[in-house]
Amino acid sequence: MIISVSGTPGVGKTTVSKLLSERLGYEYVSVKELALSKGIGERVSDEIEIDVDELARVVREEFSGRNVVLDGHLSHFAPADVVIVLRAHPKLIAERLKVRGYHKKKLAENVEAELVDVILVEALEENERVLEVDTTGKTPEEVVEEILTLLKSGAKKRVGIVDWSEAYDEVVQYLMLGGD
């Protein structure tokens, strides 16, 4: 089974993916590392740009029939049996990305993406089985338990559990309204 763990930067994908793979006894795969090792991603300043069509091809060829947890904010573009979209309050994302040293424009892009459900919408366009999990105020262990419960229950779709529209006033300071 291929499980894709996706979400906006700062939601906790890597921590949750590693814990989930441990709990399930699955192989952990970082999409960034996979892309660099297979030549389907290139460093552009402090980011890695990945060809998502090539990512899908590589995942299909390399991991079909294997038990894998794919970790990455583009992992929902890879063929997976289930996509877990992690969510977190946009203000929490802003604070985490600030600590990571994200420049203002990149921070604003990611806060806005979380605010308006960009990854969730993309995941739903690309996949049949999408499970949304809010990580806000939860430990990584609690998030993994929630995912395991959803997987065990056979849930096919769980979306619409978060609505950040009321968070706008809290995060407007991080957005780049009207340009730079």
C-alpha positions as a Markdown table, in Angstrom:
| # | Residue | x | y | z |
|---|---|---|---|---|
| 1 | Met | 0.0 | 0.0 | 0.0 |
| 2 | Ile | 1.3 | 3.5 | -0.9 |
| 3 | Ile | 0.2 | 6.1 | 1.6 |
| 4 | Ser | 0.9 | 9.7 | 0.6 |
| 5 | Val | 1.2 | 12.3 | 3.4 |
| 6 | Ser | 0.8 | 15.8 | 2.0 |
| 7 | Gly | 0.0 | 19.3 | 3.2 |
| 8 | Thr | 1.3 | 22.8 | 3.3 |
| 9 | Pro | 4.9 | 23.3 | 4.6 |
| 10 | Gly | 4.8 | 23.5 | 8.4 |
| 11 | Val | 1.9 | 21.1 | 9.1 |
| 12 | Gly | 4.1 | 18.3 | 10.4 |
| 13 | Lys | 4.4 | 16.0 | 7.4 |
| 14 | Thr | 7.9 | 14.7 | 8.0 |
| 15 | Thr | 7.4 | 14.0 | 11.7 |
| 16 | Val | 4.0 | 12.3 | 11.1 |
| 17 | Ser | 5.2 | 10.4 | 8.1 |
| 18 | Lys | 8.2 | 8.9 | 9.9 |
| 19 | Leu | 6.1 | 7.9 | 12.9 |
| 20 | Leu | 3.4 | 6.5 | 10.7 |
| 21 | Ser | 5.9 | 4.4 | 8.7 |
| 22 | Glu | 7.4 | 3.1 | 11.9 |
| 23 | Arg | 4.0 | 2.1 | 13.3 |
| 24 | Leu | 3.0 | 0.4 | 10.2 |
| 25 | Gly | 6.4 | -1.2 | 9.4 |
| 26 | Tyr | 6.4 | 0.6 | 6.0 |
| 27 | Glu | 9.3 | 2.1 | 4.2 |
| 28 | Tyr | 9.6 | 5.9 | 4.6 |
| 29 | Val | 10.3 | 7.9 | 1.4 |
| 30 | Ser | 11.0 | 11.6 | 1.3 |
| 31 | Val | 9.7 | 13.0 | -2.1 |
| 32 | Lys | 12.4 | 15.7 | -2.0 |
| 33 | Glu | 15.2 | 13.1 | -1.6 |
| 34 | Leu | 13.6 | 10.7 | -4.2 |
| 35 | Ala | 13.3 | 13.6 | -6.7 |
| 36 | Leu | 17.0 | 14.6 | -6.3 |
| 37 | Ser | 18.3 | 11.0 | -6.4 |
| 38 | Lys | 16.3 | 10.2 | -9.6 |
| 39 | Gly | 17.1 | 13.5 | -11.3 |
| 40 | Ile | 13.4 | 14.7 | -11.5 |
| 41 | Gly | 14.0 | 17.6 | -9.1 |
| 42 | Glu | 16.5 | 20.4 | -9.1 |
| 43 | Arg | 17.5 | 23.0 | -6.6 |
| 44 | Val | 16.4 | 26.5 | -7.4 |
| 45 | Ser | 17.8 | 28.8 | -4.7 |
| 46 | Asp | 16.6 | 27.3 | -1.4 |
| 47 | Glu | 13.8 | 25.1 | -3.0 |
| 48 | Ile | 13.6 | 21.9 | -5.0 |
| 49 | Glu | 11.4 | 22.1 | -8.1 |
| 50 | Ile | 9.9 | 18.7 | -9.0 |
| 51 | Asp | 8.4 | 17.5 | -12.2 |
| 52 | Val | 5.2 | 15.9 | -10.8 |
| 53 | Asp | 4.6 | 13.8 | -14.0 |
| 54 | Glu | 8.0 | 12.3 | -13.6 |
| 55 | Leu | 7.4 | 11.9 | -9.8 |
| 56 | Ala | 4.2 | 9.9 | -10.6 |
| 57 | Arg | 6.2 | 7.7 | -13.1 |
| 58 | Val | 9.0 | 7.0 | -10.7 |
| 59 | Val | 6.7 | 6.2 | -7.8 |
| 60 | Arg | 4.7 | 3.8 | -10.0 |
| 61 | Glu | 7.9 | 2.1 | -11.2 |
| 62 | Glu | 9.8 | 2.0 | -7.9 |
| 63 | Phe | 7.1 | 1.4 | -5.3 |
| 64 | Ser | 4.2 | -0.4 | -6.9 |
| 65 | Gly | 3.3 | -3.4 | -4.8 |
| 66 | Arg | 5.4 | -2.1 | -1.8 |
| 67 | Asn | 4.3 | -0.7 | 1.5 |
| 68 | Val | 5.5 | 2.9 | 1.5 |
| 69 | Val | 4.7 | 6.2 | 3.2 |
| 70 | Leu | 5.5 | 9.1 | 0.8 |
| 71 | Asp | 6.3 | 12.4 | 2.6 |
| 72 | Gly | 6.1 | 15.7 | 0.8 |
| 73 | His | 3.9 | 18.6 | -0.1 |
| 74 | Leu | 3.7 | 17.3 | -3.7 |
| 75 | Ser | 3.2 | 13.6 | -2.8 |
| 76 | His | -0.5 | 13.9 | -3.6 |
| 77 | Phe | 0.5 | 14.0 | -7.3 |
| 78 | Ala | 2.0 | 10.5 | -7.0 |
| 79 | Pro | -0.1 | 7.4 | -7.4 |
| 80 | Ala | -1.2 | 6.4 | -3.9 |
| 81 | Asp | -3.8 | 4.1 | -2.4 |
| 82 | Val | -4.7 | 6.8 | 0.1 |
| 83 | Val | -3.7 | 10.5 | 0.5 |
| 84 | Ile | -3.5 | 11.9 | 4.0 |
| 85 | Val | -3.7 | 15.7 | 3.8 |
| 86 | Leu | -2.4 | 17.2 | 7.0 |
| 87 | Arg | -3.8 | 20.6 | 8.0 |
| 88 | Ala | -2.8 | 23.2 | 10.6 |
| 89 | His | -4.1 | 26.6 | 11.6 |
| 90 | Pro | -2.6 | 29.2 | 9.2 |
| 91 | Lys | -1.2 | 31.3 | 12.1 |
| 92 | Leu | 0.7 | 28.2 | 13.4 |
| 93 | Ile | 2.1 | 27.6 | 9.9 |
| 94 | Ala | 3.2 | 31.3 | 9.8 |
| 95 | Glu | 5.0 | 31.0 | 13.1 |
| 96 | Arg | 6.7 | 27.7 | 12.1 |
| 97 | Leu | 7.8 | 29.0 | 8.7 |
| 98 | Lys | 9.1 | 32.2 | 10.4 |
| 99 | Val | 11.3 | 30.1 | 12.7 |
| 100 | Arg | 12.6 | 28.2 | 9.6 |
| 101 | Gly | 13.7 | 31.5 | 8.1 |
| 102 | Tyr | 11.2 | 31.6 | 5.2 |
| 103 | His | 11.3 | 35.0 | 3.4 |
| 104 | Lys | 8.1 | 37.1 | 3.6 |
| 105 | Lys | 6.8 | 36.2 | 0.1 |
| 106 | Lys | 7.2 | 32.4 | 0.5 |
| 107 | Leu | 5.7 | 32.6 | 4.0 |
| 108 | Ala | 2.7 | 34.5 | 2.7 |
| 109 | Glu | 2.2 | 32.1 | -0.2 |
| 110 | Asn | 2.1 | 29.1 | 2.2 |
| 111 | Val | -0.2 | 30.8 | 4.8 |
| 112 | Glu | -2.6 | 31.7 | 1.9 |
| 113 | Ala | -2.4 | 28.2 | 0.5 |
| 114 | Glu | -3.4 | 26.7 | 3.9 |
| 115 | Leu | -6.1 | 29.4 | 4.4 |
| 116 | Val | -7.8 | 28.5 | 1.1 |
| 117 | Asp | -7.3 | 24.7 | 1.0 |
| 118 | Val | -4.9 | 24.5 | -2.0 |
| 119 | Ile | -3.4 | 21.1 | -1.2 |
| 120 | Leu | -6.7 | 19.6 | -0.2 |
| 121 | Val | -8.3 | 20.7 | -3.5 |
| 122 | Glu | -5.4 | 19.4 | -5.5 |
| 123 | Ala | -5.4 | 16.1 | -3.7 |
| 124 | Leu | -9.2 | 15.7 | -4.4 |
| 125 | Glu | -8.6 | 16.4 | -8.1 |
| 126 | Glu | -5.9 | 13.8 | -8.3 |
| 127 | Asn | -7.1 | 11.0 | -5.9 |
| 128 | Glu | -10.1 | 8.9 | -5.0 |
| 129 | Arg | -9.2 | 8.3 | -1.4 |
| 130 | Val | -8.4 | 11.5 | 0.5 |
| 131 | Leu | -8.4 | 11.8 | 4.3 |
| 132 | Glu | -8.0 | 15.2 | 5.9 |
| 133 | Val | -6.5 | 15.5 | 9.4 |
| 134 | Asp | -6.2 | 18.6 | 11.4 |
| 135 | Thr | -2.9 | 18.6 | 13.4 |
| 136 | Thr | -3.6 | 21.8 | 15.3 |
| 137 | Gly | -3.1 | 21.3 | 19.0 |
| 138 | Lys | -2.3 | 17.6 | 18.6 |
| 139 | Thr | 1.0 | 15.8 | 19.3 |
| 140 | Pro | 2.4 | 13.8 | 16.3 |
| 141 | Glu | 1.5 | 10.6 | 18.1 |
| 142 | Glu | -2.1 | 11.7 | 18.4 |
| 143 | Val | -2.2 | 12.6 | 14.7 |
| 144 | Val | -0.7 | 9.1 | 13.8 |
| 145 | Glu | -3.4 | 7.5 | 16.0 |
| 146 | Glu | -6.1 | 9.4 | 14.2 |
| 147 | Ile | -4.7 | 8.3 | 10.8 |
| 148 | Leu | -4.4 | 4.7 | 11.9 |
| 149 | Thr | -8.0 | 4.7 | 13.1 |
| 150 | Leu | -9.2 | 6.2 | 9.8 |
| 151 | Leu | -7.2 | 3.6 | 7.8 |
| 152 | Lys | -8.5 | 0.8 | 10.0 |
| 153 | Ser | -12.1 | 1.9 | 9.5 |
| 154 | Gly | -11.7 | 1.8 | 5.8 |
| 155 | Ala | -12.7 | 5.5 | 5.4 |
| 156 | Lys | -12.7 | 6.4 | 1.7 |
| 157 | Lys | -13.1 | 10.2 | 2.0 |
| 158 | Arg | -12.8 | 12.6 | 4.9 |
| 159 | Val | -12.7 | 16.2 | 3.9 |
| 160 | Gly | -14.2 | 19.5 | 5.0 |
| 161 | Ile | -13.2 | 19.1 | 8.7 |
| 162 | Val | -11.4 | 22.4 | 8.8 |
| 163 | Asp | -12.5 | 25.9 | 7.8 |
| 164 | Trp | -9.9 | 28.6 | 8.3 |
| 165 | Ser | -12.1 | 31.4 | 6.9 |
| 166 | Glu | -12.5 | 32.8 | 10.4 |
| 167 | Ala | -8.7 | 32.8 | 10.9 |
| 168 | Tyr | -8.3 | 35.5 | 8.2 |
| 169 | Asp | -8.0 | 38.4 | 10.7 |
| 170 | Glu | -5.4 | 36.5 | 12.7 |
| 171 | Val | -3.2 | 35.9 | 9.6 |
| 172 | Val | -3.8 | 39.0 | 7.4 |
| 173 | Gln | -0.5 | 40.4 | 8.8 |
| 174 | Tyr | 1.4 | 37.5 | 7.1 |
| 175 | Leu | -0.3 | 37.9 | 3.7 |
| 176 | Met | 1.0 | 40.0 | 0.9 |
| 177 | Leu | -2.1 | 41.9 | -0.1 |
| 178 | Gly | -1.6 | 44.3 | -3.0 |
| 179 | Gly | 2.0 | 43.2 | -3.8 |
| 180 | Asp | 5.4 | 43.3 | -2.0 |
